Amino acid sequence: MHLPPLNLETIQAILRGELPDETVKPSCSIAPENKQSPKQVLGFATGLIHELTPQRTRRATAANWLLGVLLAQSQLA
């Protein structure tokens, strides 16, 4: 399986639904200090409650977790 590079473009593609879904479910919790990362780093606004679907929730969780990894590796300022 080919994995794209871990960078902001990949994370944005995840949020936009441009990458194929995988069957792996996120099992790591998001660190409290990184919970606002999508808003702060990507300018990603959360949707309204009626817009949430399981797929969008999984994508947002995965993107948030990956942003936390990038922040921990100091690849983002």
Order of alpha helices (4+ residues) and beta strands (2+ residues): alpha-alpha-alpha
